[in-house]
Amino acid sequence: MEGKTTALAALALAASLLGCLCCTTGNPPATTTSTTLTQKPEKCLQMEENITRLIDQANHCETDADCLVPNFSPGCPFGCYLLANEYADLSSIVEATTAYQLDCPQCEYKCGPPPSFKEIECRQNKCVDTRFEPGDTTTTTRPEPTPNFDGNCTALEKQVETLIEEANYCTIDEECTVSGYYPGCPFGCYIFANKNASLAGIKAGSQEYHKNCPTCVYSCLMPPNKENLTCRMGRCFDSRFQPDPTGDLTVELRIYDSVYKTLLIEDDGTVTFNESGVAKKTRMTPQEIQDLKQYLTESEFFYLQPKYETTACCDYIAENMNITLGYRTYTVFCSNGCPTQYYDIRNQIIKNWPEQIRYYGWT
């Protein structure tokens, strides 16, 4: 059993490293170093061993929902991305890899997209990228998915939205593009995508939708220029639309517990907590409201994915967080598989209510 667990740990780390090999060209990543691996100083070899150990320690789980891909790339030679427990403290890994990159010979990766939540599974208490199964050493490109229309417009809409989300991935700003294809309502005015992503499935699916399903109309702004595109949390965004800390603030947190509850923060400082139809109120000072605005402006909230939900079992309490700051309004639904950034923001909001908010669960 011990040998099996060790093999699984090695597989998990190998999958992380193989992620960098899944390049859009299908070739191994280009490596450029001023010194060959055999000439590395002993100090660097020791640092590599320590970082590899830290990465392995951060990768632990009990269920699939424990696993995520953090918004941090350890870099060559440690992999394109990490597989880690959602609550793992990665600060030591960040610190160690930064020191390594400063002191040791450099190499570079050309990375493919990270796995989606559905492609990460917990096996023998290790998070594993299931795109790289044991014995599979190929780096072939996955076939382009094409949406199926069986008369269900809602299902087709969801398929197209999923393809749009999967096409939007990045590690640096330069990878981001705005597609010249207009998907139309309800899929957005334009598509943010990785420059190497295929949009064939999106085009086919959206055209099928507009041909068979009820339509709507957008009034769209001009698409952003290349310099307006930014890569944040592994996704491409339009940097023209930033939250305004001087604008009005509204925060609403809906908690879909067995005892339904909401927390509402308004720009005048009114804080309302409602549980089972019973509302209580308190007030925040103008300075506390301003501090919260500044925190939310600097946080990653407006760059989170709109929905985090996996099929993992079982007793998860879903939440819906809607924040308006100035002219920006954004909503994030969190069921499970949510990143630590979401929970950090949620906790920052909840602490403005003076009483403990109790979660009952569904079991």
PyMOL commands that set and color helices and strands:
alter all, ss='L'
color gray80, all
select helices_A, chain A and resi 2-21+37-39+42-58+64-66+91-103+117-119+153-167+173-175+200-212+226-228+286-298+301-303+340-350
alter helices_A, ss='H'
color red, helices_A
select strands_A, chain A and resi 67-68+84-85+120-123+126-129+176-178+192-194+229-232+235-238+249-256+261-266+270-275+278-283+307-308+318-325+328-334
alter strands_A, ss='S'
color yellow, strands_A
deselect
rebuild
show_as cartoon
